[in-house]
């Protein structure tokens, strides 16, 4: 009988010492390292790797073939698309050990990282930001920003529901999410959701 309250496929390797929250699902051929901390109600797809110095919040979805390396933090409700890439060394060389040079990457609550995108280490992805498929992100991304391309550049703003907002890239303005009718306000080049 299992002494944990998460679900793991029999092919998964979960090293002793890993912390995994309630109702998390660990699929085929996943490897979770011993010091990893994973929240509740997460889903780790096939062939996912989680490093030792990794912190993952609640309700995080990590799709197939994603490696979350040391010094990466994913806050609650983050979505990692299939085969997207994290890094933790800016200038790796096979013959030089740079483990003491790892740079930290923070992905804030609700952000989406599209399929096959790459995050260059040492950046912060803002709350509810949206990184398009295949983008290469090498600098911080503001909350609610939509970025695409190589290198990634901002092309718009996204609602918490994942709909593109009718706001200018900079300046001031307001609009409603076309799906939820919630109001978003752009002030001084920053977007926030209006609260009641």
Order of alpha helices (4+ residues) and beta strands (2+ residues): beta-beta-beta-beta-beta-beta-beta-beta-beta-beta-beta-beta-beta-beta-beta-beta-beta-beta-beta-beta-beta-beta-beta-beta-beta-beta
